[in-house]
Amino acid sequence: MATTDAFVGLECVDCDATYDADETNRCPDCGGILEPSYDYDAIDLERADLESRSFDSMWRYEELLPFLRETAVTTDEGATPLVECPTLAEELGVGRLLIKDEGRNPTGTIRDRGQSVAVTAVAGRGGTDVALASTGDGGQSAAAYAGRAGLESHVYLPSRSGFSNKAMVNVHGGDMNVVGGRYDDAVGAFEEGLAEHDEWRSLQAFSTPYRHEGEKTTLFEIVEQLEWAVPDAVVYPTGGGVALVGGAKAATELQTLGLVDDRPSLYAAQAEGCAPIVDAFESGAADTEPVETPDTICGGIEVPDPVAGGRVLEAISETGGGAVATDDQDVLEAGVTVAQHEGLEMTPSAAAAAGGAWELAERGEFDGDETVVLVNTATGNKEADVLRSYLMSQGV
């Protein structure tokens, strides 16, 4: 497997054991999450180096990724726009508000970044099959990248997943398994399938070390697009926390390399009907407790028992951020407001970031001169029917 010069392997975040890149799942010793590790002293990367490169793909940050760009399974994911939203900034009472529009990735979701790296890892070690459970977007993305790499994909989706996700898994040639119930039921069915097939390689979030590694590039781009001015706050819609954990690592790496002096405060935005991160944060707990009866329209972030909940809490604490939950009506209203005032489309799950930002503003979290970035994790046309139904319920 061709790796970049500074990549030194995988390190367990729990027991500190180290492994080479061929170990693509959890730590064999303790079952902990594996993290790609780098020799940062071996990386000679200046702002000018990046500014001289074409803004064409997340793989322009090759030095800070495990695999060589020339070997990547890629459809030019990343390089998404950071859109200034002056009307929303005025409504929130902040200096600047921008939306990082990840809905413009190849399959319409931030998940493309992580699946590009994760599928590259499997293909590079001669794998034939990949599998995962997903709330929707990650499964569609996995099927797309597996198809590009010539791999078979096995995707487990809860029955409540959107029609677009289900349809496109099939269109990309994936083996789609619709599981009755919710996300946890899909995870159970996936785990049974994985146990029965030795040739399957897991693309499950935080089972593979590489999905959050790919999604960290979102924050690299945000900072560079702001001309190296670190935003005061970045708000992520959060289910399992893949993007947020990746963002925290990216912020640390930018500091370590001397590219920036500060880190942004990271915020996890959830729906009130399924908010284990928020519950743990508000109680001061070090890890999350499962939500027994999740109930929210935001199916993309309805993850009642996030396996990396402790890491999400650590990330928001270390960056001086927080966690916030809003009810479904406020989330839907926020998604509509973004579309009508700024022309950008967010799924209801992604709109939790906007709803969360509104709630943070109402709590007095912002002083008035901050630069706030919302991460739009998926394009609104994946669930346009949900937003339209909400408008109809309001008599529009």
MOKA-V684195 format. One record per pair of residues at least 12 apart in sequence whose ideal C-beta (glycine too) atoms are under 8 Angstrom apart, sorted by the first residue. I is the first residue (numbers start at 1). J is the second residue. D is the distance in Angstrom with one decimal. If there is no record, write none. Layout:
# MOKA-V684195
I | J | D
I | J | D
This chain:
# MOKA-V684195
1 | 21 | 5.4
1 | 22 | 6.6
1 | 67 | 7.4
1 | 121 | 7.5
1 | 124 | 4.0
1 | 125 | 5.5
2 | 67 | 6.5
2 | 68 | 4.8
2 | 70 | 7.8
2 | 71 | 4.8
2 | 124 | 6.9
3 | 21 | 5.6
3 | 66 | 5.6
3 | 67 | 5.9
3 | 68 | 7.1
4 | 62 | 6.1
4 | 63 | 6.3
4 | 65 | 6.4
4 | 66 | 6.4
4 | 67 | 6.6
4 | 68 | 6.0
5 | 42 | 6.1
5 | 63 | 7.7
6 | 38 | 4.5
6 | 39 | 5.0
6 | 40 | 7.0
6 | 42 | 4.5
6 | 43 | 4.8
6 | 63 | 6.2
6 | 64 | 7.8
7 | 21 | 7.2
7 | 36 | 6.5
7 | 37 | 7.5
7 | 38 | 5.7
7 | 65 | 7.8
7 | 66 | 4.6
7 | 67 | 7.8
8 | 37 | 5.2
8 | 38 | 6.3
8 | 39 | 5.4
9 | 21 | 6.3
9 | 36 | 7.9
9 | 37 | 5.9
10 | 23 | 5.8
10 | 34 | 4.2
10 | 35 | 6.6
10 | 36 | 6.1
10 | 37 | 6.6
10 | 209 | 5.5
11 | 34 | 6.8
11 | 35 | 5.3
11 | 37 | 4.5
12 | 27 | 3.9
12 | 29 | 7.0
12 | 30 | 6.4
12 | 32 | 4.4
12 | 33 | 7.2
12 | 34 | 5.8
12 | 35 | 7.6
13 | 32 | 5.7
13 | 33 | 5.1
13 | 34 | 7.5
13 | 35 | 5.3
13 | 311 | 7.1
14 | 27 | 6.8
14 | 30 | 5.3
14 | 31 | 7.9
14 | 32 | 3.1
14 | 33 | 7.2
15 | 27 | 6.5
15 | 29 | 5.8
15 | 30 | 4.5
15 | 32 | 5.9
17 | 29 | 5.0
17 | 30 | 7.4
18 | 37 | 7.3
19 | 34 | 6.8
21 | 66 | 6.2
21 | 121 | 6.9
21 | 124 | 7.9
21 | 125 | 7.8
22 | 125 | 5.4
24 | 118 | 8.0
24 | 121 | 5.3
24 | 122 | 6.7
24 | 125 | 7.1
24 | 201 | 6.3
24 | 202 | 7.8
24 | 208 | 5.7
24 | 209 | 6.9
24 | 210 | 7.3
25 | 201 | 7.8
25 | 202 | 5.7
25 | 207 | 5.4
25 | 208 | 6.7
26 | 207 | 6.1
33 | 206 | 5.1
33 | 209 | 7.3
33 | 307 | 7.8
33 | 308 | 6.2
33 | 311 | 7.1
34 | 209 | 4.1
35 | 209 | 6.1
35 | 249 | 7.8
36 | 66 | 5.1
36 | 209 | 5.7
36 | 210 | 7.0
36 | 213 | 5.0
38 | 64 | 7.0
38 | 253 | 7.9
40 | 253 | 7.4
40 | 256 | 5.1
40 | 257 | 6.4
43 | 63 | 5.1
43 | 64 | 7.2
43 | 257 | 6.3
45 | 63 | 5.3
45 | 64 | 7.6
45 | 257 | 5.9
45 | 259 | 7.4
46 | 259 | 7.8
47 | 228 | 6.1
47 | 259 | 6.1
50 | 224 | 6.2
51 | 224 | 7.8
55 | 79 | 5.1
56 | 76 | 6.3
56 | 79 | 5.5
57 | 69 | 7.9
57 | 74 | 6.4
57 | 76 | 4.7
57 | 77 | 6.7
57 | 78 | 5.3
57 | 79 | 5.6
58 | 77 | 5.9
58 | 78 | 2.8
58 | 79 | 6.9
58 | 113 | 5.5
58 | 116 | 7.3
58 | 214 | 6.9
58 | 217 | 3.9
58 | 220 | 7.8
58 | 221 | 7.4
59 | 72 | 5.5
59 | 74 | 6.0
59 | 78 | 7.4
59 | 116 | 7.8
60 | 78 | 7.9
60 | 79 | 7.6
61 | 217 | 5.5
61 | 220 | 5.4
64 | 216 | 8.0
64 | 220 | 7.4
64 | 253 | 6.0
65 | 117 | 6.5
65 | 213 | 6.9
65 | 214 | 7.6
65 | 217 | 7.6
66 | 117 | 6.9
66 | 121 | 7.3
66 | 210 | 6.9
66 | 213 | 6.7
67 | 117 | 7.0
67 | 120 | 5.1
67 | 121 | 7.1
67 | 124 | 6.6
71 | 120 | 6.6
71 | 124 | 6.3
72 | 116 | 6.3
72 | 117 | 7.7
72 | 120 | 5.1
73 | 116 | 6.0
73 | 119 | 4.7
73 | 120 | 4.7
73 | 123 | 5.7
73 | 145 | 5.5
73 | 148 | 5.7
73 | 149 | 4.5
74 | 116 | 5.2
74 | 120 | 7.8
75 | 106 | 4.3
75 | 112 | 7.2
75 | 116 | 7.6
75 | 144 | 7.3
75 | 145 | 7.5
75 | 148 | 6.4
76 | 106 | 7.1
77 | 105 | 5.0
77 | 106 | 5.7
77 | 112 | 4.0
77 | 113 | 5.4
77 | 116 | 5.3
78 | 105 | 7.2
78 | 112 | 7.9
78 | 113 | 5.8
78 | 217 | 5.6
78 | 218 | 7.7
78 | 221 | 6.7
79 | 221 | 7.0
80 | 100 | 6.5
80 | 101 | 5.5
80 | 102 | 5.5
80 | 103 | 8.0
80 | 104 | 4.9
80 | 105 | 6.3
80 | 218 | 7.9
80 | 221 | 7.0
81 | 100 | 7.9
81 | 101 | 5.3
81 | 104 | 6.6
82 | 98 | 5.2
82 | 99 | 7.4
82 | 100 | 5.3
82 | 101 | 7.6
82 | 221 | 7.2
82 | 222 | 6.0
82 | 225 | 4.2
82 | 226 | 7.2
82 | 373 | 7.2
83 | 98 | 6.2
83 | 99 | 5.0
83 | 100 | 7.9
83 | 101 | 5.7
83 | 342 | 7.1
83 | 344 | 6.2
84 | 96 | 7.0
84 | 97 | 8.0
84 | 98 | 5.5
85 | 97 | 4.9
85 | 98 | 6.2
85 | 99 | 5.7
85 | 338 | 7.6
85 | 341 | 7.6
85 | 342 | 4.6
85 | 344 | 7.6
87 | 341 | 4.5
87 | 342 | 6.2
88 | 337 | 7.5
88 | 338 | 6.8
88 | 341 | 6.1
88 | 342 | 6.0
88 | 354 | 7.8
89 | 372 | 7.7
91 | 337 | 7.9
91 | 341 | 7.7
92 | 357 | 6.2
92 | 358 | 6.7
92 | 361 | 4.5
92 | 366 | 7.0
92 | 372 | 7.1
93 | 361 | 5.9
93 | 366 | 6.6
93 | 368 | 5.6
94 | 361 | 7.1
94 | 366 | 5.1
94 | 368 | 6.5
94 | 369 | 7.3
94 | 370 | 4.8
94 | 371 | 7.5
94 | 372 | 5.1
95 | 368 | 6.9
95 | 369 | 4.3
95 | 370 | 5.7
95 | 371 | 6.0
96 | 370 | 7.6
96 | 371 | 4.4
96 | 372 | 7.0
97 | 357 | 7.5
97 | 371 | 7.9
97 | 372 | 5.0
97 | 373 | 7.8
97 | 374 | 7.1
98 | 226 | 7.9
98 | 231 | 7.7
98 | 371 | 7.3
98 | 372 | 7.5
98 | 373 | 5.1
98 | 374 | 7.5
99 | 338 | 7.3
99 | 342 | 7.2
99 | 344 | 5.6
99 | 373 | 7.3
99 | 374 | 5.0
99 | 375 | 7.8
99 | 376 | 5.3
100 | 218 | 6.3
100 | 221 | 7.3
100 | 222 | 5.6
100 | 373 | 5.8
100 | 374 | 7.2
100 | 375 | 5.0
100 | 376 | 6.5
101 | 344 | 6.0
101 | 376 | 5.1
102 | 218 | 6.7
102 | 375 | 6.4
102 | 376 | 5.7
102 | 377 | 5.3
102 | 378 | 7.1
103 | 344 | 7.9
103 | 345 | 6.3
103 | 346 | 7.2
103 | 350 | 7.4
103 | 376 | 5.5
103 | 377 | 7.7
103 | 378 | 5.6
103 | 379 | 3.0
103 | 380 | 6.9
104 | 379 | 7.2
106 | 144 | 6.8
107 | 137 | 7.5
107 | 140 | 5.4
107 | 141 | 4.9
107 | 144 | 5.1
107 | 168 | 7.0
108 | 137 | 7.6
108 | 378 | 6.0
108 | 379 | 4.0
108 | 381 | 7.4
108 | 382 | 6.0
109 | 137 | 4.0
109 | 138 | 7.7
109 | 140 | 7.3
109 | 141 | 5.9
109 | 377 | 6.3
109 | 378 | 4.5
109 | 379 | 7.3
109 | 382 | 7.8
110 | 137 | 8.0
110 | 215 | 6.0
110 | 218 | 6.4
110 | 243 | 5.7
110 | 375 | 7.1
110 | 377 | 4.5
110 | 378 | 7.2
111 | 137 | 4.9
111 | 138 | 4.5
111 | 140 | 7.8
111 | 141 | 4.1
111 | 142 | 7.8
111 | 211 | 7.8
111 | 215 | 7.8
111 | 377 | 7.9
112 | 141 | 5.1
112 | 144 | 7.6
112 | 145 | 7.4
113 | 214 | 4.1
113 | 215 | 4.8
113 | 217 | 5.7
113 | 218 | 6.6
114 | 138 | 7.8
114 | 141 | 7.9
114 | 205 | 7.8
114 | 210 | 6.9
114 | 211 | 3.3
114 | 212 | 6.5
114 | 213 | 7.3
114 | 214 | 3.9
114 | 215 | 4.7
114 | 242 | 6.3
114 | 246 | 7.6
115 | 138 | 7.1
115 | 141 | 4.5
115 | 142 | 5.2
115 | 144 | 7.5
115 | 145 | 4.6
115 | 203 | 6.8
115 | 211 | 6.9
115 | 214 | 7.2
116 | 145 | 6.0
116 | 214 | 5.6
117 | 210 | 4.3
117 | 211 | 7.0
117 | 213 | 5.4
117 | 214 | 3.7
118 | 130 | 7.9
118 | 142 | 7.9
118 | 145 | 8.0
118 | 203 | 5.2
118 | 208 | 4.6
118 | 210 | 4.2
118 | 211 | 5.1
118 | 214 | 6.9
119 | 142 | 7.3
119 | 145 | 4.2
119 | 146 | 6.0
119 | 148 | 7.8
119 | 149 | 5.3
119 | 151 | 6.9
119 | 203 | 7.2
120 | 149 | 7.7
120 | 210 | 7.6
121 | 208 | 6.9
121 | 210 | 5.1
122 | 149 | 7.6
122 | 151 | 6.6
122 | 201 | 4.7
122 | 203 | 7.6
123 | 149 | 4.4
123 | 150 | 7.7
123 | 151 | 6.5
127 | 151 | 6.5
127 | 199 | 7.8
127 | 201 | 4.7
128 | 151 | 6.2
128 | 152 | 6.4
128 | 199 | 5.6
129 | 151 | 6.3
129 | 152 | 4.5
129 | 153 | 7.4
129 | 154 | 6.6
129 | 197 | 6.9
129 | 199 | 5.2
129 | 200 | 4.7
129 | 201 | 6.6
130 | 142 | 6.2
130 | 146 | 5.2
130 | 151 | 5.6
130 | 152 | 7.4
130 | 153 | 5.3
130 | 154 | 7.2
130 | 200 | 7.0
130 | 201 | 5.3
130 | 202 | 7.6
130 | 203 | 4.9
131 | 153 | 7.1
131 | 154 | 3.9
131 | 155 | 7.4
131 | 156 | 7.6
131 | 190 | 6.4
131 | 193 | 6.3
131 | 194 | 5.8
131 | 197 | 7.5
131 | 200 | 4.5
131 | 201 | 7.3
131 | 202 | 6.2
131 | 203 | 6.8
132 | 154 | 7.9
132 | 155 | 6.5
132 | 156 | 7.1
132 | 190 | 6.5
132 | 202 | 6.4
132 | 203 | 4.2
132 | 204 | 4.8
132 | 205 | 7.9
133 | 155 | 7.9
133 | 156 | 4.2
133 | 157 | 7.6
133 | 179 | 8.0
133 | 183 | 7.1
133 | 186 | 4.2
133 | 187 | 4.4
133 | 189 | 7.2
133 | 190 | 3.7
133 | 191 | 7.9
133 | 204 | 6.5
134 | 155 | 6.4
134 | 156 | 7.2
134 | 157 | 6.0
134 | 161 | 7.7
134 | 165 | 7.9
134 | 186 | 7.3
135 | 157 | 7.6
135 | 158 | 7.0
135 | 161 | 6.5
135 | 183 | 5.3
135 | 239 | 6.4
135 | 299 | 5.7
135 | 300 | 5.0
135 | 301 | 7.3
135 | 302 | 6.5
135 | 303 | 6.9
135 | 349 | 7.9
136 | 157 | 6.2
136 | 161 | 4.1
136 | 162 | 5.5
136 | 165 | 3.8
136 | 166 | 8.0
136 | 299 | 6.7
136 | 300 | 5.8
136 | 382 | 7.7
137 | 165 | 6.4
137 | 300 | 6.1
137 | 377 | 7.5
137 | 378 | 5.3
137 | 382 | 7.3
138 | 203 | 7.8
138 | 205 | 7.0
138 | 211 | 7.9
139 | 155 | 4.0
139 | 156 | 7.5
139 | 157 | 5.4
139 | 161 | 7.6
139 | 165 | 6.2
139 | 169 | 5.6
139 | 174 | 7.5
139 | 176 | 7.8
140 | 155 | 7.9
140 | 164 | 7.6
140 | 165 | 4.7
140 | 168 | 4.6
140 | 169 | 5.6
140 | 172 | 7.3
142 | 155 | 6.2
142 | 174 | 7.4
142 | 203 | 5.1
143 | 155 | 5.8
143 | 168 | 7.1
143 | 169 | 4.6
143 | 172 | 3.8
143 | 173 | 6.8
143 | 174 | 3.3
143 | 176 | 7.8
144 | 168 | 7.5
144 | 172 | 4.8
146 | 172 | 7.5
146 | 173 | 7.9
146 | 174 | 6.9
147 | 172 | 4.6
147 | 173 | 4.9
147 | 174 | 7.5
152 | 175 | 6.8
153 | 169 | 7.7
153 | 172 | 7.4
153 | 173 | 7.3
153 | 174 | 4.2
153 | 175 | 6.5
154 | 174 | 7.2
154 | 175 | 4.6
154 | 177 | 7.0
154 | 193 | 6.3
154 | 197 | 7.9
154 | 200 | 6.4
155 | 169 | 5.0
155 | 174 | 5.0
155 | 175 | 6.9
155 | 176 | 5.3
155 | 177 | 6.7
156 | 177 | 4.8
156 | 179 | 5.7
156 | 186 | 4.4
156 | 187 | 7.5
156 | 189 | 5.1
156 | 190 | 4.1
156 | 193 | 7.1
157 | 169 | 7.2
157 | 176 | 6.7
157 | 177 | 7.2
157 | 178 | 5.7
157 | 179 | 6.9
157 | 186 | 5.9
158 | 178 | 7.7
158 | 179 | 5.7
158 | 180 | 7.9
158 | 181 | 6.0
158 | 182 | 5.0
158 | 183 | 5.3
158 | 185 | 6.1
158 | 186 | 4.6
158 | 299 | 7.5
159 | 178 | 5.5
159 | 179 | 6.7
159 | 180 | 5.3
159 | 181 | 6.9
160 | 182 | 6.5
160 | 299 | 5.2
161 | 178 | 7.6
161 | 299 | 6.5
162 | 299 | 7.4
162 | 382 | 5.6
162 | 383 | 5.2
164 | 381 | 7.6
164 | 382 | 4.7
164 | 383 | 7.5
165 | 382 | 6.9
166 | 178 | 6.6
177 | 189 | 6.4
177 | 190 | 8.0
177 | 193 | 7.4
182 | 294 | 6.5
182 | 302 | 6.6
182 | 304 | 7.7
183 | 299 | 7.9
183 | 302 | 5.9
183 | 303 | 5.9
183 | 304 | 7.2
184 | 304 | 6.2
184 | 305 | 6.7
187 | 204 | 7.9
190 | 204 | 7.1
205 | 240 | 4.8
205 | 242 | 4.9
205 | 307 | 7.4
205 | 308 | 7.5
206 | 240 | 7.1
206 | 242 | 7.3
206 | 307 | 5.2
206 | 308 | 4.6
206 | 311 | 8.0
211 | 242 | 5.5
212 | 242 | 4.9
212 | 243 | 7.5
212 | 245 | 4.9
212 | 246 | 4.0
212 | 249 | 7.2
213 | 246 | 6.7
213 | 249 | 7.7
214 | 246 | 7.4
215 | 242 | 5.5
215 | 243 | 4.6
215 | 246 | 4.0
215 | 247 | 7.6
216 | 246 | 3.5
216 | 247 | 6.3
216 | 249 | 5.1
216 | 250 | 3.9
216 | 253 | 7.6
217 | 246 | 7.8
217 | 250 | 7.1
218 | 243 | 6.4
218 | 246 | 7.1
218 | 247 | 6.5
218 | 250 | 7.6
218 | 375 | 6.5
219 | 234 | 6.9
219 | 246 | 7.4
219 | 247 | 4.3
219 | 250 | 3.9
219 | 251 | 6.1
219 | 254 | 7.8
219 | 264 | 7.7
220 | 250 | 5.4
220 | 254 | 7.1
222 | 234 | 6.8
222 | 373 | 5.7
223 | 254 | 6.2
223 | 259 | 7.7
223 | 260 | 6.2
226 | 371 | 7.2
228 | 259 | 6.9
228 | 260 | 6.2
229 | 371 | 7.1
230 | 251 | 8.0
230 | 260 | 5.2
230 | 261 | 7.6
230 | 262 | 4.7
230 | 263 | 6.7
230 | 264 | 5.4
231 | 264 | 4.8
231 | 370 | 7.9
231 | 371 | 4.5
231 | 372 | 6.7
231 | 373 | 4.8
232 | 264 | 6.4
232 | 265 | 6.5
232 | 366 | 7.9
232 | 370 | 3.9
232 | 371 | 5.3
232 | 372 | 6.5
233 | 264 | 6.2
233 | 265 | 4.8
233 | 266 | 7.8
233 | 267 | 6.1
233 | 321 | 7.0
233 | 360 | 7.8
233 | 365 | 8.0
233 | 366 | 7.5
233 | 370 | 6.2
233 | 371 | 7.8
233 | 372 | 4.8
233 | 373 | 7.2
234 | 247 | 6.4
234 | 264 | 4.9
234 | 265 | 7.4
234 | 266 | 5.5
234 | 267 | 7.0
234 | 372 | 7.8
234 | 373 | 4.7
234 | 374 | 8.0
234 | 375 | 6.6
235 | 267 | 4.5
235 | 269 | 5.4
235 | 353 | 4.6
235 | 356 | 5.5
235 | 357 | 5.2
235 | 360 | 7.5
235 | 372 | 6.9
235 | 373 | 7.2
235 | 374 | 5.1
235 | 375 | 6.8
236 | 266 | 6.8
236 | 267 | 6.9
236 | 268 | 6.1
236 | 269 | 6.6
236 | 353 | 6.3
236 | 375 | 5.0
236 | 377 | 7.6
237 | 269 | 5.3
237 | 270 | 7.7
237 | 298 | 7.8
237 | 300 | 7.6
237 | 301 | 5.5
237 | 349 | 5.7
237 | 350 | 5.2
237 | 351 | 7.5
237 | 352 | 4.1
237 | 353 | 4.5
237 | 356 | 7.6
237 | 375 | 7.0
237 | 377 | 5.5
238 | 268 | 3.9
238 | 269 | 6.1
238 | 270 | 5.6
238 | 277 | 5.8
238 | 301 | 6.2
238 | 312 | 6.7
238 | 323 | 7.7
238 | 352 | 7.7
239 | 270 | 7.7
239 | 274 | 8.0
239 | 300 | 6.5
239 | 301 | 3.5
239 | 302 | 6.6
239 | 303 | 3.8
239 | 306 | 6.9
239 | 349 | 7.4
240 | 303 | 4.9
240 | 306 | 4.9
240 | 307 | 7.0
240 | 308 | 6.6
241 | 268 | 6.8
241 | 277 | 6.9
241 | 306 | 5.7
241 | 308 | 5.5
241 | 309 | 7.1
241 | 311 | 6.9
241 | 312 | 3.7
241 | 315 | 7.8
242 | 308 | 7.9
243 | 375 | 6.4
243 | 377 | 6.5
244 | 266 | 5.8
244 | 268 | 5.8
244 | 312 | 5.7
244 | 315 | 5.9
244 | 316 | 7.3
245 | 308 | 6.0
245 | 311 | 5.2
245 | 312 | 6.1
245 | 315 | 5.7
247 | 266 | 5.8
247 | 315 | 7.5
248 | 266 | 6.0
248 | 314 | 7.9
248 | 315 | 3.5
248 | 318 | 6.9
248 | 319 | 6.2
251 | 263 | 4.1
251 | 264 | 6.3
251 | 266 | 7.6
251 | 319 | 6.6
263 | 319 | 5.3
264 | 319 | 6.6
264 | 321 | 8.0
264 | 373 | 7.6
265 | 316 | 8.0
265 | 319 | 5.2
265 | 320 | 4.6
265 | 321 | 4.0
265 | 322 | 7.6
266 | 315 | 5.8
266 | 316 | 5.4
266 | 319 | 4.6
266 | 321 | 4.1
267 | 316 | 6.7
267 | 321 | 4.7
267 | 322 | 5.4
267 | 323 | 6.8
267 | 324 | 6.4
267 | 356 | 6.5
267 | 357 | 8.0
267 | 360 | 6.8
268 | 281 | 7.5
268 | 312 | 6.0
268 | 316 | 5.8
268 | 321 | 7.6
268 | 322 | 7.6
268 | 323 | 4.4
268 | 324 | 7.5
269 | 323 | 7.7
269 | 324 | 5.6
269 | 325 | 7.6
269 | 326 | 7.4
269 | 352 | 4.6
269 | 353 | 4.8
269 | 355 | 6.8
269 | 356 | 2.9
269 | 357 | 7.4
270 | 301 | 6.3
270 | 323 | 7.0
270 | 324 | 7.5
270 | 325 | 4.7
270 | 352 | 6.3
270 | 356 | 7.6
271 | 296 | 3.8
271 | 297 | 7.5
271 | 298 | 4.2
271 | 301 | 6.4
271 | 302 | 7.2
271 | 325 | 6.4
271 | 326 | 6.9
271 | 327 | 7.4
271 | 328 | 6.2
271 | 331 | 6.0
271 | 349 | 7.9
271 | 352 | 5.7
272 | 296 | 7.2
272 | 325 | 4.6
272 | 326 | 6.3
272 | 327 | 4.7
272 | 328 | 7.4
273 | 294 | 6.1
273 | 295 | 4.2
273 | 296 | 3.3
273 | 297 | 7.9
273 | 298 | 7.6
273 | 302 | 7.5
273 | 327 | 7.6
273 | 328 | 6.6
274 | 291 | 5.3
274 | 294 | 3.8
274 | 295 | 7.2
274 | 296 | 5.0
274 | 298 | 7.5
274 | 301 | 7.2
274 | 302 | 4.6
274 | 303 | 7.0
274 | 304 | 5.7
275 | 291 | 7.3
275 | 323 | 7.8
275 | 325 | 4.0
276 | 288 | 4.1
276 | 289 | 6.5
276 | 290 | 6.8
276 | 291 | 5.3
276 | 303 | 7.7
276 | 304 | 6.4
276 | 305 | 6.9
276 | 306 | 6.2
276 | 309 | 6.1
277 | 306 | 6.8
277 | 309 | 6.2
277 | 312 | 5.4
277 | 313 | 6.8
277 | 323 | 5.0
278 | 323 | 4.4
278 | 324 | 6.5
278 | 325 | 4.3
279 | 291 | 7.7
280 | 309 | 6.5
280 | 313 | 5.8
280 | 323 | 7.9
281 | 313 | 6.1
281 | 316 | 6.8
281 | 322 | 6.5
281 | 323 | 3.9
282 | 323 | 7.3
285 | 313 | 7.4
286 | 310 | 6.0
286 | 313 | 6.6
287 | 309 | 5.5
287 | 310 | 4.1
287 | 313 | 7.0
288 | 305 | 7.2
288 | 306 | 5.9
288 | 309 | 3.2
288 | 310 | 7.2
288 | 312 | 8.0
288 | 313 | 7.3
290 | 304 | 5.4
290 | 305 | 3.9
291 | 304 | 3.9
291 | 305 | 7.3
292 | 304 | 7.6
296 | 328 | 5.7
297 | 328 | 4.6
297 | 331 | 7.4
297 | 332 | 7.0
297 | 348 | 5.5
297 | 386 | 6.4
298 | 328 | 6.9
298 | 331 | 6.1
298 | 348 | 5.2
298 | 349 | 4.3
298 | 352 | 5.7
299 | 349 | 6.6
300 | 347 | 6.2
300 | 348 | 7.7
300 | 349 | 3.1
300 | 350 | 7.3
300 | 377 | 7.6
300 | 378 | 6.6
301 | 349 | 4.6
301 | 352 | 6.0
322 | 360 | 7.6
322 | 365 | 7.4
324 | 356 | 4.3
324 | 359 | 5.1
324 | 360 | 5.6
324 | 363 | 8.0
325 | 356 | 7.5
325 | 359 | 7.8
326 | 352 | 6.8
326 | 355 | 3.9
326 | 356 | 5.9
326 | 358 | 7.4
326 | 359 | 5.2
328 | 348 | 7.7
329 | 390 | 7.9
330 | 355 | 4.8
330 | 358 | 7.1
330 | 359 | 7.4
331 | 348 | 5.8
331 | 351 | 5.2
331 | 352 | 5.2
331 | 354 | 7.8
331 | 355 | 4.2
332 | 348 | 5.8
332 | 351 | 7.0
332 | 386 | 7.6
332 | 387 | 6.6
332 | 390 | 4.3
333 | 355 | 7.5
333 | 390 | 7.8
334 | 351 | 4.9
334 | 352 | 7.9
334 | 354 | 3.8
334 | 355 | 4.0
334 | 357 | 8.0
334 | 358 | 6.0
335 | 347 | 7.4
335 | 348 | 5.8
335 | 350 | 7.5
335 | 351 | 3.2
335 | 354 | 6.6
335 | 355 | 7.9
335 | 380 | 6.9
335 | 387 | 5.8
336 | 387 | 6.2
336 | 390 | 6.9
336 | 391 | 6.5
337 | 354 | 7.2
338 | 351 | 6.7
338 | 354 | 5.3
339 | 380 | 6.6
339 | 387 | 7.5
344 | 376 | 6.5
344 | 380 | 8.0
345 | 379 | 5.6
345 | 380 | 3.0
345 | 381 | 6.2
345 | 384 | 7.8
346 | 376 | 5.0
346 | 378 | 7.3
346 | 379 | 7.8
346 | 380 | 5.2
347 | 377 | 7.8
347 | 378 | 4.5
347 | 379 | 7.1
347 | 380 | 5.6
347 | 382 | 5.3
347 | 383 | 4.6
347 | 386 | 7.7
348 | 383 | 6.0
348 | 386 | 5.4
348 | 387 | 6.7
349 | 377 | 7.2
349 | 378 | 6.7
349 | 383 | 7.8
350 | 375 | 7.9
350 | 376 | 5.0
350 | 377 | 4.6
350 | 378 | 4.9
350 | 380 | 7.7
353 | 374 | 4.4
353 | 375 | 5.9
353 | 376 | 7.0
353 | 377 | 7.7
354 | 374 | 5.8
357 | 372 | 6.3
357 | 374 | 5.9
